[in-house]
Amino acid sequence: MNKAKVEKWTAAAKILGVDPSQIVRCPERDDGVLVVHDVVFERDPTMMERWLICDTCHAGNAMRMPTPPKR
């Protein structure tokens, strides 16, 4: 992955890490929007992976982060 794409994925992760309801264009091809899917770790429920998947080209990336507190 080239540096420009890494920077786009990083920017998308920063936005969706704070607010998963934001609409973010696909960093890979700019052909769709990213859909967020959270997976909580069974062994450590305080941590999760937030998957960012394009609804059009299906490009994806994940970020590991603390599980947000329940509201």
N, C-alpha and C positions, 0 to 999 in steps of 0.2 A: 504494500500500500504506500502510495507516495505521500509526501509531507502535507500537501494541500488537503488530501482526503482525511488524513489523520486529524488535522486541525478542524475540519468540518465535523467529523464524528465527535471530537472532544467538545466542540461548541454545542452540538446537539445534546450530548450527555449532560453537560452543565445545566442546560435549560430544563431537560426532562428529569434530571435528578432532583431539582427543586419543585417542579410542578409538572407531573406526568400528564396533565390535561392540555398542555400547550400543543399547538399545531406546529410541527417542525418538518420542513421539507427533507426528503431523502438526501443525505450527504453523498451518496454513491453516484446517483444519476439525475437527481433533481426531478424525478418522474412521478413521485407520489409523496405520501406523508408517512411519518414513523408512527407505528402502533406500539404501545408499551405493554409488556407482559412481565409481571413480577413473580419470581420464584423464591420462596423462603427456604433456607437451608433446614433440613430436618434435624441435623446434629446441633445446629446453633441458630435458634429462631430469632436471635437478635441481628442476624445478617441475611441479606438476600442478594439475588442478581436481578437487575432490571434489564430486560432484553428490549432492544429497540429494533423493530423489524419494519421494512418498507412495505406498505400495502400494495404496491405495484410490482416492483422488481424483486422483492423478497430479500434484498440485502439486509444484513443485520450485524449487530454488535451488542455486547453486554457490558454492564458495569456492576461491580460489587459495591454494596453500600449497606449501612445500617438499616434495619427494618424500621419504618416510621412508627411512632407511637399510635395506638388505636385512638380514634376520636369518639 
